[in-house]
Amino acid sequence: MNIHQYYPIDVVNGPGTRCTLFVAGCEHACPGCYNQRTWRLNSGVPFTIDMEEKLIGDLNDRRIPRQGLSLSGGDPLHPANVPDVLRLVRRVRRACPGKDIWLWTGYTLAELSEAQQKVVAELDVLVDGKFIRELKDPSLVWRGSSNQVIHYLR
């Protein structure tokens, strides 16, 4: 899996102070997407075990308490990302007790494959649905267009 950005301290992508990872790869190509540079799977840089260790360390850092992890992109549920994202969210569940996990995807719950559903089973919150420029609403919290749904899973 490739990533475009890792923010060890983020207060925009979900509630509280968080760690946020923007992955590469998106099949949706939504017109008006604010993050088009993340669409290509081979863009960005590889997500290495060293980066994963840093992320786990940051989530557990008591000097700057984080509420959890946010996964965005690109699309973390792009089929090519699913194995690595599943491994990561399971590791966060084990190694970072009490931290929540949020994930943004252009797929809807009804469209998810069995493999994608395994990732969703590990999440606290899923924000689903493609960005639709005509439904853009800057007053919305944690989503860009009114068709997108915030699913509180835990």
Protein Blocks (a to p, Z undefined) as FASTA:
>chain_A
ZZfbdcfbdckgoghjddddddehifklpghiaklmlmpmkgcjdddfklmmmmmmmmmm
mklccfbdcddedjfklmklmmmmmmmmmmmmmmmghiacddddfbdfklpcfklmmmmm
mpmbdceddddfklgcfkbghiabfkbccddfZZ
